[in-house]
Amino acid sequence: MTTGSFFRYKKDLELTASPTIGGITYSFSSSQIKPGQAASLTVSTDASVAPGTYLISAAAAGAGVTRNTTFRLSVYPTGRTASVPVNATDTRGFSGTADGLRVDASGVVHLVYDDDTLVPNIGDQVFYKQSADDGATFTAPLLISTNPTLSFSPSCRGRLLAGSKRGIRPRLRQG
């Protein structure tokens, strides 16, 4: 949460979060800050909180004036698992997938993406990768396009084309 000053107000601001919901706790890195300072809000839940979406309000008050913002907190069932996001392209450049992500019938994840790491300011290269472990790890990239000006063109991007006899195959296609 970042605050600002209004009419050069310099006194402490009191930070709060609401509403009170059983099993949900709010903790600010500092409950009082000066205008212009920032504070972090940590929202914690325990197993007693029912799955659902909750509207939470974070507020800063001082000199009889309160300003607040709201956000949604999603609580999922206890048995649901989540993992850390994977950087599938693992490059320093700008990468895009257009419509280049597919999962085939056997569960293999296929990814075609364009990236400008090796050809900055002049185009993109198009690569293909796949994962047999639900996207946890990917194969080394296979370079599909060696023509940066072709793959940079908005009308020609890396796409995954599905065919009934050949399965999912990485290709370049127009449009």
Residue, then its C-alpha position, 0 to 999 in steps of 0.5 A: m500500500t503506497t500513500g500520498s500527501f494531500f495539502r501537505y499533510k505530514k502526520d501519521l496515517e493509521l492503516t486498517a483492513s476490514p471486514t472482520i472474518g473468522g479465520i482471516t487475519y490482516s497484518f501490516s508491516s507497519s500500522q502507522i506510516k507517514p504520507g508518502q511511505a509504503a506498507s505491506l499488507t499480509v492476509s492470512t487464512d486458516a482451515s476454518v475459512a470457507p472457500g469463496t471470494y471475499l471483498i477486502s478493504a484496506a484504508a489509511a486514515g488521518a485528520g478525520v479523513t479516510r481513503n481506502t481501496t478494495f481487492r478480492l481474496s480468493v480462498y480455494p478448497t483445502g485439497r486444491t494444489a497450486s505450484v510456483p509459475v514456470n518460466a517456460t521460455d527462460t529468456r532475457g528478451f520479450s517473448g510471446t505465445a500468440d496461440g502457441l500453447r496446446v496440450d495433446a491427448s496424452g498430456v504433453v504440453h506443446l509451446v511455440y513462442d517468438d522471442d527477441t533475445l538474440v535479435p533485439n530491435i530487428g525481429d523475433q525468432v520462433f522456438y518450439k518446446q514441449s513438456a511431458d510433466d504437466g509443464a514443470t520442465f520443458t525440453a531445450p528450445l528448437l529454433i523454427s524460424t531463422n529469418p527474423t524479419l519473417s517471424f517479426s511480421p505481425s501476419c506470420r507468427g509461431r502457431l500450433l496447428a492441429g491435424s487429425k492424422r498427425g497430431i499437434r505440430p509446430r509450424l509457421r502459418q500466415g495470418 
